[in-house]
Amino acid sequence: MNKKKKARKPIARKITYLKFGFVITEHENHYCPRCNHVLNAGPNYQPKYCDQCGQKVSFAGIIWKEDKELGFKKRGETYEPV
Ligand SMILES: [Zn+2]
């Protein structure tokens, strides 16, 4: 039996990144439920399979959230670059 063939819902997780190097932006990423690899998915493109482990994923019912700008970087704060 191959469990990879059964589609699973990706895991949504919010991340914060710096847009243009100074705008703190909240973005929702989707991860493979099997290997936790980030799936390059958006409203216009959804992969059918995880490109790392081959897990079938289904984005049915996913509500896409727009990026949210939280503010500007202050001196001394550090954020992970994308
Ligand atoms: Zn995977």
PDB file of the backbone (N, CA, C, O) and the ligand in Angstrom, with CONECT records:
HET     ZN  A 101       1
ATOM      1  N   MET A   1       0.837  -1.203   0.000  1.00  0.00           N
ATOM      2  CA  MET A   1       0.000   0.000   0.000  1.00  0.00           C
ATOM      3  C   MET A   1       0.872   1.254   0.000  1.00  0.00           C
ATOM      4  O   MET A   1       1.830   1.362   0.766  1.00  0.00           O
ATOM      5  N   ASN A   2       0.535   2.164  -0.840  1.00  0.00           N
ATOM      6  CA  ASN A   2       1.323   3.384  -0.950  1.00  0.00           C
ATOM      7  C   ASN A   2       0.528   4.573  -0.445  1.00  0.00           C
ATOM      8  O   ASN A   2      -0.400   5.054  -1.095  1.00  0.00           O
ATOM      9  N   LYS A   3       0.918   5.027   0.730  1.00  0.00           N
ATOM     10  CA  LYS A   3       0.172   6.128   1.347  1.00  0.00           C
ATOM     11  C   LYS A   3       0.392   7.451   0.624  1.00  0.00           C
ATOM     12  O   LYS A   3      -0.397   8.383   0.780  1.00  0.00           O
ATOM     13  N   LYS A   4       1.453   7.538  -0.162  1.00  0.00           N
ATOM     14  CA  LYS A   4       1.735   8.791  -0.861  1.00  0.00           C
ATOM     15  C   LYS A   4       0.653   9.113  -1.887  1.00  0.00           C
ATOM     16  O   LYS A   4       0.463  10.272  -2.258  1.00  0.00           O
ATOM     17  N   LYS A   5      -0.064   8.064  -2.348  1.00  0.00           N
ATOM     18  CA  LYS A   5      -1.042   8.290  -3.409  1.00  0.00           C
ATOM     19  C   LYS A   5      -2.334   8.914  -2.904  1.00  0.00           C
ATOM     20  O   LYS A   5      -3.149   9.414  -3.679  1.00  0.00           O
ATOM     21  N   LYS A   6      -2.500   8.872  -1.596  1.00  0.00           N
ATOM     22  CA  LYS A   6      -3.699   9.495  -1.026  1.00  0.00           C
ATOM     23  C   LYS A   6      -3.391  10.968  -0.775  1.00  0.00           C
ATOM     24  O   LYS A   6      -2.460  11.299  -0.041  1.00  0.00           O
ATOM     25  N   ALA A   7      -4.171  11.840  -1.385  1.00  0.00           N
ATOM     26  CA  ALA A   7      -3.907  13.280  -1.260  1.00  0.00           C
ATOM     27  C   ALA A   7      -4.115  13.746   0.172  1.00  0.00           C
ATOM     28  O   ALA A   7      -5.102  13.405   0.824  1.00  0.00           O
ATOM     29  N   ARG A   8      -3.166  14.525   0.637  1.00  0.00           N
ATOM     30  CA  ARG A   8      -3.278  15.107   1.973  1.00  0.00           C
ATOM     31  C   ARG A   8      -3.248  16.616   1.866  1.00  0.00           C
ATOM     32  O   ARG A   8      -2.692  17.186   0.928  1.00  0.00           O
ATOM     33  N   LYS A   9      -3.851  17.237   2.836  1.00  0.00           N
ATOM     34  CA  LYS A   9      -3.868  18.703   2.872  1.00  0.00           C
ATOM     35  C   LYS A   9      -2.516  19.236   3.298  1.00  0.00           C
ATOM     36  O   LYS A   9      -1.926  18.736   4.256  1.00  0.00           O
ATOM     37  N   PRO A  10      -2.018  20.243   2.602  1.00  0.00           N
ATOM     38  CA  PRO A  10      -0.768  20.856   3.048  1.00  0.00           C
ATOM     39  C   PRO A  10      -0.968  21.599   4.371  1.00  0.00           C
ATOM     40  O   PRO A  10      -2.090  21.943   4.743  1.00  0.00           O
ATOM     41  N   ILE A  11       0.123  21.833   5.059  1.00  0.00           N
ATOM     42  CA  ILE A  11       0.067  22.536   6.344  1.00  0.00           C
ATOM     43  C   ILE A  11       0.355  24.008   6.088  1.00  0.00           C
ATOM     44  O   ILE A  11       1.376  24.354   5.495  1.00  0.00           O
ATOM     45  N   ALA A  12      -0.542  24.867   6.534  1.00  0.00           N
ATOM     46  CA  ALA A  12      -0.356  26.308   6.376  1.00  0.00           C
ATOM     47  C   ALA A  12       0.347  26.859   7.608  1.00  0.00           C
ATOM     48  O   ALA A  12      -0.004  26.537   8.743  1.00  0.00           O
ATOM     49  N   ARG A  13       1.336  27.685   7.361  1.00  0.00           N
ATOM     50  CA  ARG A  13       2.076  28.275   8.473  1.00  0.00           C
ATOM     51  C   ARG A  13       2.495  29.690   8.085  1.00  0.00           C
ATOM     52  O   ARG A  13       2.969  29.931   6.974  1.00  0.00           O
ATOM     53  N   LYS A  14       2.315  30.602   9.002  1.00  0.00           N
ATOM     54  CA  LYS A  14       2.672  31.989   8.710  1.00  0.00           C
ATOM     55  C   LYS A  14       4.156  32.226   8.967  1.00  0.00           C
ATOM     56  O   LYS A  14       4.717  31.772   9.964  1.00  0.00           O
ATOM     57  N   ILE A  15       4.756  32.929   8.063  1.00  0.00           N
ATOM     58  CA  ILE A  15       6.150  33.335   8.243  1.00  0.00           C
ATOM     59  C   ILE A  15       6.219  34.856   8.097  1.00  0.00           C
ATOM     60  O   ILE A  15       5.326  35.480   7.523  1.00  0.00           O
ATOM     61  N   THR A  16       7.273  35.426   8.617  1.00  0.00           N
ATOM     62  CA  THR A  16       7.478  36.862   8.470  1.00  0.00           C
ATOM     63  C   THR A  16       8.785  37.072   7.730  1.00  0.00           C
ATOM     64  O   THR A  16       9.816  36.500   8.083  1.00  0.00           O
ATOM     65  N   TYR A  17       8.725  37.892   6.709  1.00  0.00           N
ATOM     66  CA  TYR A  17       9.955  38.173   5.986  1.00  0.00           C
ATOM     67  C   TYR A  17      10.050  39.664   5.677  1.00  0.00           C
ATOM     68  O   TYR A  17       9.072  40.402   5.795  1.00  0.00           O
ATOM     69  N   LEU A  18      11.229  40.085   5.284  1.00  0.00           N
ATOM     70  CA  LEU A  18      11.447  41.498   4.974  1.00  0.00           C
ATOM     71  C   LEU A  18      11.328  41.716   3.477  1.00  0.00           C
ATOM     72  O   LEU A  18      12.113  41.194   2.686  1.00  0.00           O
ATOM     73  N   LYS A  19      10.326  42.501   3.110  1.00  0.00           N
ATOM     74  CA  LYS A  19      10.153  42.833   1.702  1.00  0.00           C
ATOM     75  C   LYS A  19      10.937  44.106   1.415  1.00  0.00           C
ATOM     76  O   LYS A  19      10.913  45.049   2.206  1.00  0.00           O
ATOM     77  N   PHE A  20      11.616  44.130   0.308  1.00  0.00           N
ATOM     78  CA  PHE A  20      12.466  45.257  -0.099  1.00  0.00           C
ATOM     79  C   PHE A  20      13.548  45.569   0.938  1.00  0.00           C
ATOM     80  O   PHE A  20      14.173  46.629   0.894  1.00  0.00           O
ATOM     81  N   GLY A  21      13.761  44.640   1.865  1.00  0.00           N
ATOM     82  CA  GLY A  21      14.795  44.841   2.861  1.00  0.00           C
ATOM     83  C   GLY A  21      14.373  45.628   4.088  1.00  0.00           C
ATOM     84  O   GLY A  21      15.155  45.767   5.029  1.00  0.00           O
ATOM     85  N   PHE A  22      13.136  46.152   4.098  1.00  0.00           N
ATOM     86  CA  PHE A  22      12.741  46.932   5.272  1.00  0.00           C
ATOM     87  C   PHE A  22      11.265  46.831   5.637  1.00  0.00           C
ATOM     88  O   PHE A  22      10.876  47.297   6.708  1.00  0.00           O
ATOM     89  N   VAL A  23      10.431  46.242   4.789  1.00  0.00           N
ATOM     90  CA  VAL A  23       9.004  46.125   5.107  1.00  0.00           C
ATOM     91  C   VAL A  23       8.749  44.743   5.716  1.00  0.00           C
ATOM     92  O   VAL A  23       8.921  43.717   5.058  1.00  0.00           O
ATOM     93  N   ILE A  24       8.335  44.742   6.981  1.00  0.00           N
ATOM     94  CA  ILE A  24       8.047  43.480   7.648  1.00  0.00           C
ATOM     95  C   ILE A  24       6.728  42.941   7.090  1.00  0.00           C
ATOM     96  O   ILE A  24       5.682  43.575   7.229  1.00  0.00           O
ATOM     97  N   THR A  25       6.788  41.792   6.471  1.00  0.00           N
ATOM     98  CA  THR A  25       5.632  41.266   5.758  1.00  0.00           C
ATOM     99  C   THR A  25       5.294  39.866   6.242  1.00  0.00           C
ATOM    100  O   THR A  25       6.164  39.006   6.374  1.00  0.00           O
ATOM    101  N   GLU A  26       4.016  39.660   6.501  1.00  0.00           N
ATOM    102  CA  GLU A  26       3.557  38.351   6.932  1.00  0.00           C
ATOM    103  C   GLU A  26       3.043  37.595   5.708  1.00  0.00           C
ATOM    104  O   GLU A  26       2.245  38.117   4.929  1.00  0.00           O
ATOM    105  N   HIS A  27       3.504  36.387   5.558  1.00  0.00           N
ATOM    106  CA  HIS A  27       3.157  35.588   4.397  1.00  0.00           C
ATOM    107  C   HIS A  27       2.785  34.189   4.857  1.00  0.00           C
ATOM    108  O   HIS A  27       3.394  33.652   5.782  1.00  0.00           O
ATOM    109  N   GLU A  28       1.792  33.604   4.217  1.00  0.00           N
ATOM    110  CA  GLU A  28       1.422  32.239   4.585  1.00  0.00           C
ATOM    111  C   GLU A  28       2.037  31.256   3.597  1.00  0.00           C
ATOM    112  O   GLU A  28       1.805  31.324   2.390  1.00  0.00           O
ATOM    113  N   ASN A  29       2.820  30.350   4.144  1.00  0.00           N
ATOM    114  CA  ASN A  29       3.438  29.300   3.347  1.00  0.00           C
ATOM    115  C   ASN A  29       2.663  28.009   3.529  1.00  0.00           C
ATOM    116  O   ASN A  29       1.986  27.812   4.539  1.00  0.00           O
ATOM    117  N   HIS A  30       2.769  27.134   2.543  1.00  0.00           N
ATOM    118  CA  HIS A  30       2.152  25.811   2.667  1.00  0.00           C
ATOM    119  C   HIS A  30       3.242  24.751   2.616  1.00  0.00           C
ATOM    120  O   HIS A  30       4.137  24.787   1.771  1.00  0.00           O
ATOM    121  N   TYR A  31       3.141  23.816   3.537  1.00  0.00           N
ATOM    122  CA  TYR A  31       4.184  22.803   3.677  1.00  0.00           C
ATOM    123  C   TYR A  31       3.620  21.414   3.415  1.00  0.00           C
ATOM    124  O   TYR A  31       2.441  21.142   3.644  1.00  0.00           O
ATOM    125  N   CYS A  32       4.493  20.553   2.931  1.00  0.00           N
ATOM    126  CA  CYS A  32       4.145  19.145   2.723  1.00  0.00           C
ATOM    127  C   CYS A  32       3.809  18.513   4.085  1.00  0.00           C
ATOM    128  O   CYS A  32       4.579  18.645   5.037  1.00  0.00           O
ATOM    129  N   PRO A  33       2.666  17.833   4.173  1.00  0.00           N
ATOM    130  CA  PRO A  33       2.292  17.219   5.452  1.00  0.00           C
ATOM    131  C   PRO A  33       3.158  16.011   5.798  1.00  0.00           C
ATOM    132  O   PRO A  33       3.120  15.518   6.926  1.00  0.00           O
ATOM    133  N   ARG A  34       3.928  15.541   4.840  1.00  0.00           N
ATOM    134  CA  ARG A  34       4.719  14.336   5.063  1.00  0.00           C
ATOM    135  C   ARG A  34       6.165  14.675   5.438  1.00  0.00           C
ATOM    136  O   ARG A  34       6.686  14.164   6.430  1.00  0.00           O
ATOM    137  N   CYS A  35       6.811  15.537   4.645  1.00  0.00           N
ATOM    138  CA  CYS A  35       8.238  15.792   4.881  1.00  0.00           C
ATOM    139  C   CYS A  35       8.506  17.234   5.299  1.00  0.00           C
ATOM    140  O   CYS A  35       9.650  17.598   5.569  1.00  0.00           O
ATOM    141  N   ASN A  36       7.456  18.057   5.355  1.00  0.00           N
ATOM    142  CA  ASN A  36       7.602  19.432   5.826  1.00  0.00           C
ATOM    143  C   ASN A  36       8.358  20.328   4.847  1.00  0.00           C
ATOM    144  O   ASN A  36       8.822  21.406   5.220  1.00  0.00           O
ATOM    145  N   HIS A  37       8.480  19.892   3.625  1.00  0.00           N
ATOM    146  CA  HIS A  37       9.123  20.708   2.597  1.00  0.00           C
ATOM    147  C   HIS A  37       8.154  21.812   2.167  1.00  0.00           C
ATOM    148  O   HIS A  37       6.958  21.567   2.012  1.00  0.00           O
ATOM    149  N   VAL A  38       8.674  23.025   1.976  1.00  0.00           N
ATOM    150  CA  VAL A  38       7.782  24.121   1.580  1.00  0.00           C
ATOM    151  C   VAL A  38       7.311  23.904   0.139  1.00  0.00           C
ATOM    152  O   VAL A  38       8.101  23.606  -0.757  1.00  0.00           O
ATOM    153  N   LEU A  39       6.001  24.062  -0.053  1.00  0.00           N
ATOM    154  CA  LEU A  39       5.416  23.885  -1.384  1.00  0.00           C
ATOM    155  C   LEU A  39       5.265  25.260  -2.009  1.00  0.00           C
ATOM    156  O   LEU A  39       4.739  26.183  -1.387  1.00  0.00           O
ATOM    157  N   ASN A  40       5.720  25.386  -3.220  1.00  0.00           N
ATOM    158  CA  ASN A  40       5.664  26.668  -3.909  1.00  0.00           C
ATOM    159  C   ASN A  40       4.275  26.847  -4.509  1.00  0.00           C
ATOM    160  O   ASN A  40       4.074  26.673  -5.711  1.00  0.00           O
ATOM    161  N   ALA A  41       3.321  27.199  -3.647  1.00  0.00           N
ATOM    162  CA  ALA A  41       1.929  27.258  -4.081  1.00  0.00           C
ATOM    163  C   ALA A  41       1.356  28.643  -3.888  1.00  0.00           C
ATOM    164  O   ALA A  41       1.761  29.369  -2.981  1.00  0.00           O
ATOM    165  N   GLY A  42       0.423  29.009  -4.730  1.00  0.00           N
ATOM    166  CA  GLY A  42      -0.266  30.278  -4.619  1.00  0.00           C
ATOM    167  C   GLY A  42      -1.604  30.172  -5.330  1.00  0.00           C
ATOM    168  O   GLY A  42      -1.966  29.112  -5.839  1.00  0.00           O
ATOM    169  N   PRO A  43      -2.332  31.277  -5.358  1.00  0.00           N
ATOM    170  CA  PRO A  43      -3.661  31.230  -5.983  1.00  0.00           C
ATOM    171  C   PRO A  43      -3.623  30.770  -7.445  1.00  0.00           C
ATOM    172  O   PRO A  43      -4.586  30.188  -7.944  1.00  0.00           O
ATOM    173  N   ASN A  44      -2.510  31.034  -8.123  1.00  0.00           N
ATOM    174  CA  ASN A  44      -2.443  30.697  -9.549  1.00  0.00           C
ATOM    175  C   ASN A  44      -1.701  29.397  -9.841  1.00  0.00           C
ATOM    176  O   ASN A  44      -1.698  28.918 -10.974  1.00  0.00           O
ATOM    177  N   TYR A  45      -1.084  28.839  -8.833  1.00  0.00           N
ATOM    178  CA  TYR A  45      -0.345  27.605  -9.069  1.00  0.00           C
ATOM    179  C   TYR A  45      -0.327  26.735  -7.820  1.00  0.00           C
ATOM    180  O   TYR A  45       0.087  27.172  -6.747  1.00  0.00           O
ATOM    181  N   GLN A  46      -0.773  25.522  -7.975  1.00  0.00           N
ATOM    182  CA  GLN A  46      -0.716  24.564  -6.874  1.00  0.00           C
ATOM    183  C   GLN A  46      -0.140  23.255  -7.385  1.00  0.00           C
ATOM    184  O   GLN A  46      -0.709  22.633  -8.282  1.00  0.00           O
ATOM    185  N   PRO A  47       0.991  22.829  -6.819  1.00  0.00           N
ATOM    186  CA  PRO A  47       1.552  21.538  -7.255  1.00  0.00           C
ATOM    187  C   PRO A  47       0.656  20.390  -6.806  1.00  0.00           C
ATOM    188  O   PRO A  47       0.008  20.469  -5.762  1.00  0.00           O
ATOM    189  N   LYS A  48       0.624  19.329  -7.596  1.00  0.00           N
ATOM    190  CA  LYS A  48      -0.181  18.161  -7.228  1.00  0.00           C
ATOM    191  C   LYS A  48       0.605  17.225  -6.321  1.00  0.00           C
ATOM    192  O   LYS A  48       0.028  16.435  -5.574  1.00  0.00           O
ATOM    193  N   TYR A  49       1.922  17.323  -6.395  1.00  0.00           N
ATOM    194  CA  TYR A  49       2.768  16.449  -5.601  1.00  0.00           C
ATOM    195  C   TYR A  49       3.882  17.272  -4.962  1.00  0.00           C
ATOM    196  O   TYR A  49       4.311  18.291  -5.504  1.00  0.00           O
ATOM    197  N   CYS A  50       4.337  16.814  -3.812  1.00  0.00           N
ATOM    198  CA  CYS A  50       5.519  17.411  -3.209  1.00  0.00           C
ATOM    199  C   CYS A  50       6.716  17.033  -4.067  1.00  0.00           C
ATOM    200  O   CYS A  50       6.883  15.866  -4.421  1.00  0.00           O
ATOM    201  N   ASP A  51       7.554  18.017  -4.406  1.00  0.00           N
ATOM    202  CA  ASP A  51       8.685  17.696  -5.280  1.00  0.00           C
ATOM    203  C   ASP A  51       9.845  17.071  -4.512  1.00  0.00           C
ATOM    204  O   ASP A  51      10.828  16.659  -5.127  1.00  0.00           O
ATOM    205  N   GLN A  52       9.759  16.988  -3.201  1.00  0.00           N
ATOM    206  CA  GLN A  52      10.796  16.345  -2.408  1.00  0.00           C
ATOM    207  C   GLN A  52      10.504  14.869  -2.144  1.00  0.00           C
ATOM    208  O   GLN A  52      11.363  14.015  -2.361  1.00  0.00           O
ATOM    209  N   CYS A  53       9.293  14.572  -1.679  1.00  0.00           N
ATOM    210  CA  CYS A  53       9.001  13.198  -1.264  1.00  0.00           C
ATOM    211  C   CYS A  53       7.927  12.528  -2.103  1.00  0.00           C
ATOM    212  O   CYS A  53       7.678  11.333  -1.945  1.00  0.00           O
ATOM    213  N   GLY A  54       7.278  13.289  -3.004  1.00  0.00           N
ATOM    214  CA  GLY A  54       6.281  12.682  -3.871  1.00  0.00           C
ATOM    215  C   GLY A  54       4.907  12.523  -3.254  1.00  0.00           C
ATOM    216  O   GLY A  54       4.012  11.930  -3.857  1.00  0.00           O
ATOM    217  N   GLN A  55       4.737  13.053  -2.051  1.00  0.00           N
ATOM    218  CA  GLN A  55       3.416  13.001  -1.407  1.00  0.00           C
ATOM    219  C   GLN A  55       2.397  13.754  -2.259  1.00  0.00           C
ATOM    220  O   GLN A  55       2.640  14.881  -2.688  1.00  0.00           O
ATOM    221  N   LYS A  56       1.264  13.118  -2.493  1.00  0.00           N
ATOM    222  CA  LYS A  56       0.203  13.810  -3.217  1.00  0.00           C
ATOM    223  C   LYS A  56      -0.456  14.814  -2.277  1.00  0.00           C
ATOM    224  O   LYS A  56      -0.786  14.481  -1.139  1.00  0.00           O
ATOM    225  N   VAL A  57      -0.643  16.030  -2.748  1.00  0.00           N
ATOM    226  CA  VAL A  57      -1.246  17.063  -1.908  1.00  0.00           C
ATOM    227  C   VAL A  57      -2.472  17.634  -2.614  1.00  0.00           C
ATOM    228  O   VAL A  57      -2.529  17.700  -3.842  1.00  0.00           O
ATOM    229  N   SER A  58      -3.431  18.036  -1.825  1.00  0.00           N
ATOM    230  CA  SER A  58      -4.652  18.624  -2.358  1.00  0.00           C
ATOM    231  C   SER A  58      -4.874  19.989  -1.726  1.00  0.00           C
ATOM    232  O   SER A  58      -4.921  20.134  -0.505  1.00  0.00           O
ATOM    233  N   PHE A  59      -5.008  20.969  -2.583  1.00  0.00           N
ATOM    234  CA  PHE A  59      -5.240  22.335  -2.100  1.00  0.00           C
ATOM    235  C   PHE A  59      -6.729  22.680  -2.108  1.00  0.00           C
ATOM    236  O   PHE A  59      -7.105  23.842  -1.952  1.00  0.00           O
ATOM    237  N   ALA A  60      -7.563  21.672  -2.290  1.00  0.00           N
ATOM    238  CA  ALA A  60      -9.008  21.917  -2.307  1.00  0.00           C
ATOM    239  C   ALA A  60      -9.446  22.523  -0.975  1.00  0.00           C
ATOM    240  O   ALA A  60      -9.113  22.011   0.094  1.00  0.00           O
ATOM    241  N   GLY A  61     -10.184  23.600  -1.056  1.00  0.00           N
ATOM    242  CA  GLY A  61     -10.700  24.225   0.157  1.00  0.00           C
ATOM    243  C   GLY A  61      -9.741  25.192   0.821  1.00  0.00           C
ATOM    244  O   GLY A  61     -10.075  25.801   1.838  1.00  0.00           O
ATOM    245  N   ILE A  62      -8.541  25.340   0.251  1.00  0.00           N
ATOM    246  CA  ILE A  62      -7.574  26.282   0.820  1.00  0.00           C
ATOM    247  C   ILE A  62      -7.997  27.709   0.504  1.00  0.00           C
ATOM    248  O   ILE A  62      -8.339  28.036  -0.632  1.00  0.00           O
ATOM    249  N   ILE A  63      -7.969  28.543   1.524  1.00  0.00           N
ATOM    250  CA  ILE A  63      -8.262  29.962   1.306  1.00  0.00           C
ATOM    251  C   ILE A  63      -6.928  30.703   1.265  1.00  0.00           C
ATOM    252  O   ILE A  63      -6.158  30.683   2.225  1.00  0.00           O
ATOM    253  N   TRP A  64      -6.679  31.343   0.158  1.00  0.00           N
ATOM    254  CA  TRP A  64      -5.392  32.038  -0.002  1.00  0.00           C
ATOM    255  C   TRP A  64      -5.451  33.375   0.697  1.00  0.00           C
ATOM    256  O   TRP A  64      -6.371  34.165   0.489  1.00  0.00           O
ATOM    257  N   LYS A  65      -4.465  33.614   1.522  1.00  0.00           N
ATOM    258  CA  LYS A  65      -4.407  34.885   2.230  1.00  0.00           C
ATOM    259  C   LYS A  65      -3.365  35.779   1.574  1.00  0.00           C
ATOM    260  O   LYS A  65      -2.292  35.333   1.169  1.00  0.00           O
ATOM    261  N   GLU A  66      -3.718  37.055   1.484  1.00  0.00           N
ATOM    262  CA  GLU A  66      -2.765  37.993   0.914  1.00  0.00           C
ATOM    263  C   GLU A  66      -1.693  38.337   1.936  1.00  0.00           C
ATOM    264  O   GLU A  66      -1.913  38.269   3.145  1.00  0.00           O
ATOM    265  N   ASP A  67      -0.544  38.702   1.425  1.00  0.00           N
ATOM    266  CA  ASP A  67       0.527  39.140   2.316  1.00  0.00           C
ATOM    267  C   ASP A  67       0.068  40.369   3.090  1.00  0.00           C
ATOM    268  O   ASP A  67      -0.660  41.217   2.575  1.00  0.00           O
ATOM    269  N   LYS A  68       0.508  40.438   4.317  1.00  0.00           N
ATOM    270  CA  LYS A  68       0.106  41.550   5.170  1.00  0.00           C
ATOM    271  C   LYS A  68       1.355  42.295   5.626  1.00  0.00           C
ATOM    272  O   LYS A  68       2.281  41.701   6.178  1.00  0.00           O
ATOM    273  N   GLU A  69       1.365  43.601   5.390  1.00  0.00           N
ATOM    274  CA  GLU A  69       2.511  44.392   5.826  1.00  0.00           C
ATOM    275  C   GLU A  69       2.311  44.808   7.274  1.00  0.00           C
ATOM    276  O   GLU A  69       1.304  45.424   7.623  1.00  0.00           O
ATOM    277  N   LEU A  70       3.274  44.467   8.105  1.00  0.00           N
ATOM    278  CA  LEU A  70       3.137  44.696   9.544  1.00  0.00           C
ATOM    279  C   LEU A  70       3.803  45.983  10.000  1.00  0.00           C
ATOM    280  O   LEU A  70       3.534  46.480  11.094  1.00  0.00           O
ATOM    281  N   GLY A  71       4.664  46.512   9.164  1.00  0.00           N
ATOM    282  CA  GLY A  71       5.358  47.736   9.566  1.00  0.00           C
ATOM    283  C   GLY A  71       6.750  47.778   8.958  1.00  0.00           C
ATOM    284  O   GLY A  71       7.082  46.996   8.067  1.00  0.00           O
ATOM    285  N   PHE A  72       7.542  48.690   9.447  1.00  0.00           N
ATOM    286  CA  PHE A  72       8.891  48.843   8.923  1.00  0.00           C
ATOM    287  C   PHE A  72       9.915  48.377   9.942  1.00  0.00           C
ATOM    288  O   PHE A  72       9.718  48.456  11.155  1.00  0.00           O
ATOM    289  N   LYS A  73      10.989  47.900   9.405  1.00  0.00           N
ATOM    290  CA  LYS A  73      12.077  47.411  10.240  1.00  0.00           C
ATOM    291  C   LYS A  73      12.674  48.556  11.051  1.00  0.00           C
ATOM    292  O   LYS A  73      12.923  49.651  10.547  1.00  0.00           O
ATOM    293  N   LYS A  74      12.890  48.255  12.321  1.00  0.00           N
ATOM    294  CA  LYS A  74      13.558  49.244  13.163  1.00  0.00           C
ATOM    295  C   LYS A  74      15.026  48.864  13.307  1.00  0.00           C
ATOM    296  O   LYS A  74      15.406  47.703  13.158  1.00  0.00           O
ATOM    297  N   ARG A  75      15.820  49.851  13.594  1.00  0.00           N
ATOM    298  CA  ARG A  75      17.237  49.619  13.785  1.00  0.00           C
ATOM    299  C   ARG A  75      17.456  48.577  14.886  1.00  0.00           C
ATOM    300  O   ARG A  75      16.880  48.678  15.969  1.00  0.00           O
ATOM    301  N   GLY A  76      18.265  47.610  14.608  1.00  0.00           N
ATOM    302  CA  GLY A  76      18.576  46.619  15.629  1.00  0.00           C
ATOM    303  C   GLY A  76      17.761  45.342  15.528  1.00  0.00           C
ATOM    304  O   GLY A  76      18.151  44.315  16.084  1.00  0.00           O
ATOM    305  N   GLU A  77      16.643  45.390  14.830  1.00  0.00           N
ATOM    306  CA  GLU A  77      15.844  44.177  14.657  1.00  0.00           C
ATOM    307  C   GLU A  77      16.424  43.368  13.498  1.00  0.00           C
ATOM    308  O   GLU A  77      16.895  43.920  12.504  1.00  0.00           O
ATOM    309  N   THR A  78      16.376  42.089  13.650  1.00  0.00           N
ATOM    310  CA  THR A  78      16.885  41.263  12.567  1.00  0.00           C
ATOM    311  C   THR A  78      15.803  40.294  12.093  1.00  0.00           C
ATOM    312  O   THR A  78      15.062  39.721  12.893  1.00  0.00           O
ATOM    313  N   TYR A  79      15.735  40.135  10.828  1.00  0.00           N
ATOM    314  CA  TYR A  79      14.804  39.194  10.213  1.00  0.00           C
ATOM    315  C   TYR A  79      15.572  38.322   9.235  1.00  0.00           C
ATOM    316  O   TYR A  79      16.569  38.729   8.639  1.00  0.00           O
ATOM    317  N   GLU A  80      15.065  37.109   9.096  1.00  0.00           N
ATOM    318  CA  GLU A  80      15.688  36.210   8.139  1.00  0.00           C
ATOM    319  C   GLU A  80      15.424  36.700   6.722  1.00  0.00           C
ATOM    320  O   GLU A  80      14.276  36.955   6.358  1.00  0.00           O
ATOM    321  N   PRO A  81      16.475  36.833   5.922  1.00  0.00           N
ATOM    322  CA  PRO A  81      16.223  37.165   4.510  1.00  0.00           C
ATOM    323  C   PRO A  81      15.598  35.960   3.800  1.00  0.00           C
ATOM    324  O   PRO A  81      15.808  34.815   4.200  1.00  0.00           O
ATOM    325  N   VAL A  82      14.841  36.229   2.759  1.00  0.00           N
ATOM    326  CA  VAL A  82      14.214  35.136   2.002  1.00  0.00           C
ATOM    327  C   VAL A  82      15.184  34.662   0.931  1.00  0.00           C
ATOM    328  O   VAL A  82      14.866  33.746   0.173  1.00  0.00           O
TER     329      VAL A  82
HETATM  330 ZN    ZN A 101       7.078  16.045   0.911  1.00  0.00          ZN2+
END
